Amino acid sequence: AGSMRVLEILSQATNVIAEGEVLQLMNTRNPDLDEVAYLRVIQRKTAKLFEAAAQLGAVLGGADPQREAALARYGMHLGTSFQLVDDVLDYMGERTVFGKNLGADLAEGKMTLPLIRAAAVGTPADAALIRAAISSGNSNNASGACVSSMAFSCADRQASGLTLGGVDVNSAAGPSPESDRPK
């Protein structure tokens, strides 16, 4: 039964991740993508992968259904948080440290949370700059608009909140059977 559950989780995750990729492709170079639609995409891609990994750990470890569900929710929180931080690092990270080319998401026309927030709370000039950058794939100092509008720190705070929420979800499941075993 355990191996069938593993296959079920993997096949469901594969389908959802494929749907997420299609959603992302449909929204390439879309400067009107809002935060709800953006979160829908990342929860069907990166976050779904983390969710499946955490859930598989529970299944393979023989966890009860409550712990399995809690670990799946934990993975979703952690994966969403990871993607938010990754999106910030696309503008502020160091390539030599993170192995990621700065501005790659923007060059690919991906509207990420820092850009969405900067367009929403920044000046009209910032919003116009971001719209043009997403439409063309040319940065046009979009990171400057994110900095001036505090979009990076806003995305970072949201990521921290999701990480803490994931810890709370996992803690609510109670101690694992492993914690009761003699050392």
Salt bridges, closest charged atoms under 4 A:
GLU8 OE2 - ARG5 NH1 2.90
GLU21 OE1 - LYS45 NZ 2.76
ASP32 OD1 - ARG131 NH1 2.64
GLU35 OE2 - ARG117 NH2 2.90
GLU51 OE1 - LYS48 NZ 2.43
GLU68 OE2 - ARG5 NH2 2.48
ASP86 OD2 - LYS100 NZ 2.62
ASP90 OD1 - LYS100 NZ 3.90
ASP105 OD2 - LYS100 NZ 3.81
ASP105 OD1 - LYS110 NZ 3.83
GLU108 OE1 - LYS110 NZ 2.91
GLU178 OE2 - ARG181 NH1 2.83
